C-alpha cells in the first residue's frame, strides 16, 4: 500500500496531490514536497507548478498581479468568473466593498446566540443514544443551516443544495461510477451549475420584488462603479457563496473532530479549559487545512525556488503544505500544539482573496467546539481493537464520508438549554 509521500517524485520534480492516500494523511506528502520538490510539476500536467513552502505560498497569495486567480484557473461548472474569487484587483476591491460589510465581525457577532442554540438542538438529537455519526448529524447540517438562514434560502431544500455542491466539488465521490471519466465529471459539474444558476435567478428576482434582511437583499442595495449590481453579478456571487457556505466549515469540523477523537489528552484539556478552544480552532485549521490547494495563473514572468515560470503557466498553491512548514511553524509544525504562538496559518488564504466568510467560520467553529466539549467531553471513535475505523477523506477539500463516535449519553436540554 502506497503512502502519501510516495506521490512526490524528487528526481522528476513532480507531484500528485490527488491520490486518496494524500487526503488520508497529507503531512508526509507535504513534507516530501517541501524537502524534495518545493516547486514541483503537477503529474500529468506540464506547465502546472506546485508551490509548497510557506514563503512561496504566501508570496503567491499576496501578489495577484503575478499570480492571478482569473477564471482560467478553475472550471467548476460556472458560466462566468466567480465573484469575487476569480476577479483580480482593482475590480476585486469593488466587490469586496459590497460583500465584506455583511460578513464582518460586527455583523456576525449577533448571530452567535442563534448559532449556539442550533448546535445544541442538533446535539439533542443524538446525545441520549451515546453514539452518532458526527459528520452526518452535526458537521453537515450545522453550517448548512447557518448559511441558509444567512441567505434567506428555504431550509427544506437543503438536500438539493448539498447535492449541487457535492456534484461540483467532489463529483467523483458522489458518482463513483464516473471516476476517471473526466468528460462525464465535467458534464456533472456543469449540469449542477446550471441548476444552481436557475435557482439563484429565481431567488434574486424574488428579493428584488420582496426584499428582506438576508444578505442577498442587502447586496441589492450595493453599488459597483456607482451602479446597482446586475443579476449576472449577483448570480456569480451566489454560485461562490453556496460552495463556500456549504462545504468548508463542514470539512474543518470533520478533520478537527476526527483528530480529536483519537487525542484523549487534548480532548480532556479542552473539556476542562474552554478558554483554550479558540487557540485549538486555529491549530486545527492550520494542521488540517481543509482546502488543500488553490489555483493561480502566472501573469508576469517570475522565478521561485530556482524555477522560472512564464505567463500562462498554471500554479497549484498548496495551502496545507505551507501550514505545516517548519520554516514558519517550527519543529512541531506537523503536530497539534494549542499553545503555539504566532499562528500565521493560511487556511483562509492571504492577501486580497482572503476568505470572505472567515469571521463567520471562526464563530461557527468556536461555538461547535465549546458545545461539543461541554456536552460530549469524552467522545471518541466508535471502534475496538478488533474493528478499527478507517476514515475515508475526500481529496482537494478534505472531508470524511462518515465519522462514527461514541460518548457517555447525556440529557436533552431542549430550547432553553
Secondary structure, DSSP 8 states (H G I E B T S, - for coil): ---GGGGEETTTTEE-TTSHHHHHSHHHHHHHHHHH-SEEEETT-TTEEEE-SHHHHHHHHH-TTTEE--GGG--SS-SS--TTTT--TTHHHHHHHHHGGGGSHHHHHTTHHHHHHHHHHHHHTTTTTTEEEHIIIIIHHHHHHHHHHHHT--GGGHHHHHHHHHHHH-HHHHTGGGTT-HHHHHHHHHHHHHHHHHHHHHHHHHHHHS--SSHHHHHTT-EETTEE--HHHHHHHHHHHHHHHTTHHHHHHHHHHHHHTT-HHHHHHHHH-GGGHHHHHHHHHHHT-SB-EEEEEE-S-EEETTEEE-TT-EEEEEHHHHTT-HHHH-TTTTS--TT-SS----TT--GGG--TTHHHHHHHHHHHHHHHHHH-TT-EES-BTTB-----B-SSB--BS--EEE--------TT-
